[in-house]
Amino acid sequence: MTTETGTAHASRLDAITGLRWWAAFVVFGYHMLVFAPLPAIASSLLQFGFFGVTFFFVLSGFVLTWSMRPGTPKSTFYWRRFARIWPLAFVTLLLAIPVFYSFSPDPAQWWVKPFSAGILMLSVFLLQGWSRDPAILFSGNPAAWTLTIESFFYALHPFVSPLVSRLGKRGALVAAGGVVLFAVATRVAIELAPTSWLAQLPWPILRVNEFLLGMCLAWAMRQGWRPRMHPIVPAIAIVAYFVVIVGLEGVDAFRPAYIVVSPYTSEVVTVLCAALIVITASANLRGKAGWVASRPMVALGEWSFAFYLVHATIIYTALSLLGPQPPRWANLGWFAALLVLAIAAAAALHLWVEKPVESRLRRWQQGVVSARRARQDPAIAEG
């Protein structure tokens, strides 16, 4: 049942799950450029595919706040987050090591790093993203650097959510605007002093605005805010922005405009991703989600985490075996082949690792909590 308050459990948003797939897909397209680039006109747009992680960061704050229940202990929240991401992250790390590490790497294979147990342990504990050194940041499974950021967001959420939940609908929207203004001000400061301490902060700190924006907007929606617009509008706006950026960069007369606009692409895309999420969620709640909430899209969305974690390993395996391909439209065949392979691997990982292990870990923790309560209150055990 849909709720209009911030105190009850909120409805499932299948359309948002469907959107997750498209965010993972554009990241896949971005990484495919290292193996099978397309002609310049297409590659110039695919180069922005890494902004799919921006969508995930905003979505993380939105989903956790939309679905949170009052009274959930911090220990339960943290265990559920651990059960959700760590087992699959560990399994895909094991799959990635043979592809990205060697005891005697070939210099021609720039993506293969010398084996280092110490650096790999950072990936085991999802700490690699606190470093700006690419050899550490992209260590282990290179796609998993974002999990350091997600883990930091998870650590913050139980402490930030009580503050957000004190706000009304208007207050939450004002807070969301404040987050955007703060992000823009931070970007201005970094552009003015690119070697300052601010510019060198770890990514989990610099990306927290994306998470907070998602939190504020989710709470506004839990308070009854329902933006009425077709989701195709923000989707087109995202594509149009990238087309404009590419056009500004490619035409000499527009280069000054590109120099002014491009540094703020991250902030613009963050706002557009947030708009896409809330407008799609609103459409879902009104029963107008459309095809993005269809069963195939929801299934792909449920597999998207596994897809995200395994796709780079598959792409770089192809790169190791076949070498880089010349830019050509025929590479769309490679796109299709590796996409199918990555989807199949993601489905297997989701069904045989991610879902069952998460369920078992959650049941185990619930059993521990129930046993503890029974010891504290014998009446519970007798009942």
N, C-alpha and C positions, 0 to 999 in steps of 0.2 A: 504494500500500500504506500502510495506517495505521501510524504509528510511535508507540511508547510512550516515546521518548526525545526529548531536546531537541536532538539533533545531526543528525537526518536531515530531509529535506524532508517536509513534512506533507501529508496528503490534502486534496483539493479539497472544499470545503464548499458544495455547491450550495444548501442550505437557507439559509445565511447570505446568499448572493447574492439569493435570493428575498425575504428580509427587507428588503434594501436598498430594494426597490420601495416597500414600505409606509411606510418612513421618508420617502422622497421624496413619496409621496402625501399624507401628513398635512401636509407643508410646503405643498404645492399647495393643500390645503383652507384652510390659514391665510391664504394670500395671496389666495384667492378672496373673502375677506370684504371686501376693498377695492372689489370690483366688484359682486358679487352675493351679499350677505349673506343668510343664512337666518334664520328666526325665532329669538328670543332663546335658546330652549332648545338649539338646535343650534349657534348661533354661540358660545355660552358654552363649548362643548366644543372647537370648532374653533380658538378663540383660543389653545389650547395646542399647536397644530400645529407651532409653531416649535421645539418640543423634538425634532422629527425630526433636527435638526442635532446634538443631544446624542447620539443613537443613532449618527450617522455618526462622531462624534469617538471614541466608545468603540470602535466597529467598526474604525476606522483602526488604533488601537493593537493590537487583537486580530489583525486580518488580517496586518499587517506582521510581527508576532511569530510567528504561526502558520506563515507561509510562508517565513520567513527561512532562508537556507542559510549554514552556516559558510564563512568564507573569501571571501564576496562583497566585492570592494573598495568602499570608500565612493564612489568616482567612478562605478562601475557602478550602485550603488544610487541615487545622486542623479540620474543620467541617466535611469534607468528611471522615477523619480518625475516628472521633468520631462516625459518623453515621455507619461506617463499623463495628466497634468492640463493642461499649459500649452497645447498646440495647440487643444484644444476650448475652453478658457477664453478664448483669444484670439478664436476665431471667434464665440463667443456674445457676447463684448464688442462686436464689430463689429455684430452684429445688434441689440444693445441700445441702442447710441448714438442712433440716430434716434428711438427711443421715449422715452428718458429725458433727452435733451439738445436744446437749441435755442439759437440765437443771440439770439432774442427770445422767451423763454418766456411763456406765458399765465399770469398769477397764479392763475387758476382751476384750472389743472392743477398742483397742488402737487407732483406727482411729477416734473415736468419741470424740470431744472436748467439754468442758463446754461452754455453750452459753455466748458470750461476744459481746454486741452491739458495743462497741468501736473498737474491732478488726475487726468485720465484716464491719464496715464503711470504713476501709482501703481497703477492697475488692470492695466495692461499687465504690470508686474513683480510683481503680486500683493502689494502693500504696503499697500493701503488699509485693511486690518483692524487696523493698528497705531494707528489714530486712533480716538478716541471721538467725534469730530465727525461727526454723521450725514451731512453733506454729503460727507464723505470716506469714512467707513465704508461707506456704501451707494452709493458712486460707481460709474460705469461700469455694469456689470451688477450690480444691487443684490444679487442672490442670491450673487454670487461673493465676498462678504466672508469667507465661511468658508474660502476657499482660502488666504487669508493664514495662518489658523490651521493648516490642514493642512500648508502649506509649513513652518511652524515645527516642527510635529510631525515631519515628514520629516527636517528638519535635526537634530533631537535623536536620532532612533531609532538610528543607528549608534553613538552614544556611550552611550546608556542600555541598549541590548540586551546588551552584554557584562556589565553589572552584573546584569541580570535573569537571564541565562543561567547565572550562578553559583549560583542558588538551586535548591533541590529543590522538590518539589511543595508541601510544607508551608510552606516559606519563601516561595514565590511567593504562596500564599494569605494568609499573614501580611502580606506587603508590600501586597497588594491591600486588606486591611483597614486598614493604615496610611494608604494613599492616601485612603480614604474618611474616616477620622478627621481627617486633615489638611484635607480639603475642608470638612468640617463646622466645624472650628475656624476656618478662614478665613472661612466665612460668618458665624459668630458675631462675629468681629472686625469684619467689615464692617457688620453690623447695629448693633453698638455704636458704631461710628465711621464713618458713611456718607460723610463727606467726607475721610477719611484717605487717605494715599498708597496704602495697600493697596487701597482701594476704587476708586482711579483707575488702577490698573495696566491695561495694554492687554489686550484679550481673549485673545490667544494665550497670555499668561502665566496668566491666571485660569482658562483652560479646559484647561490641561495635565493636570490631575488626571484628566480623562475619558480622555485618551489613555493615561496611565500605568496606569490601572485596566485598560483593555483589554489592555495589554501583559502585566501580571502574570497575569491570568486565562488568557490564551493560553498563557503558559509553563507554568502549572500543568497545563493540559490536555495540553501536549506531554510533560509528565512523568507522564501517566497518569491525571490527575484526570478523572472522568466523572460529573458530577452527574446523578442519575436523577430526572427530573420531566418531566411533559408540558409542551411549550412553551406550551400554552394557558394554563397557570397564571400565568406572569409577564405574558403578554399581557393577561389579564383584570385582573391587579393594576394594570397601567398605566392601563387605562381606568377601573377602579374608583377609583383615586386621584384622577383628574381629576373624576370625578363627585362624589366626596366634597368636593373643594376647591370646586367650583361650589356644592354644597349649603351648605357652611359659609358661603360668602360671601353667599348669597342669603337666608339666614334670620337675622334680627336676633339671635335667642337664641344662635346659633352664631358670631357675629362674633368674639368674643374668641378662640375656638379657631382661627378662620381667621387672625387676626392673628399667632398664635403659630406656626402650621404653614406658612403660605404662603411665608414667606421662604426655607424650605428645600426648596422644590419642585424646584429644580435638582438638589440633591444626591440627593433621593429618586428622581427620574426617572433620574438617572445610574446609580444602583444597580439599578433595575428594568430599564433597558435592558441593562446588563451581564448581569443574570440571564437575560434573554430571549436574548441572544447565546450565552452559554455553554451554556444548556440546549438551545437549538436545535442548536448545534454537536454537543453530546453525542448528541442524538437522531439526527443525521445520521450520526455515526460508528457508531452501533448499527444503522443501516439503518432507522430509524423516523422519518425526517424528514417523511413525508407529502406533502401537496399543495404545501407551500411550496417543495419541491425539484422540482416538476414542470417540464416544459420551458417552458410559458408563463410561469411565475413566474420561472424563471431568466433567460429572455429579457428580461422586464421589469426584473429586477434589473440585468442587463448594460446596459440602456438608462438606468438610473436616474440616472447622473451627467449624461448629456446632458439628461435630463428635468428634473433639478434646475436646471441652468444656463439652460434655455430657457423654463421655464414662466412665470416672472415677466414676461418680455418679451411673451409671448402674452397674459397676463392684462391687463397695462397697455395693450397695444394695443387690446384690447376696451374698456377703460375710456376710452381717448382717443376712440374712435370712437362709443361708445354712451352714455357717461356712467355714473355709479353707479346701480345698480338699487335699488329699495326692498326692504327685507327681506320675503321671502315664500318659501313652499315651491316656487313655480314656478321659482325660481332654480336648482333642481336640474337643470333643463334646460340652463342655462348651464354648470353644473358638468360635465355630461356632454359637452356640445359642446366646451368648451375642453380637457377632459381628453383626448378623442379627438385633438384637434388637437395638443396637447402631446406625446402619445405618438407620433403620426406624425412630428412634427418630431424627437423624440428618437431614434426608430429611424433616420431618415435621417442625422442627425448622427453616430450611433454607427457606422453601416455605411459612411458615405462620408467621415467626417472622423476621428473618434476612433480607431477600430480600425486603419484602414490607415496613418494617420500615425504612430501609436504603433509599429506593426510596422516601418515603414521607419526610424524613428529608432533603434529598438533594433538593427535589423540593421546600420545604419551604425556605431553605436557598437561593436558586436561585431566588425565588420570592422576598425575602427581598433585595437581591442585585439589582435586576431589578428595584424595587420601589425606592431604593436609587439613582440609576443612573437617573431615570426619574425625580426625584426631582431636581437633580443637573443640568440636561439638558432637559428642557421641550420639545425639539425637538424629543427626544426619545419617550416620551409619545404620541406626535402627530403622529409620524410615526407608 
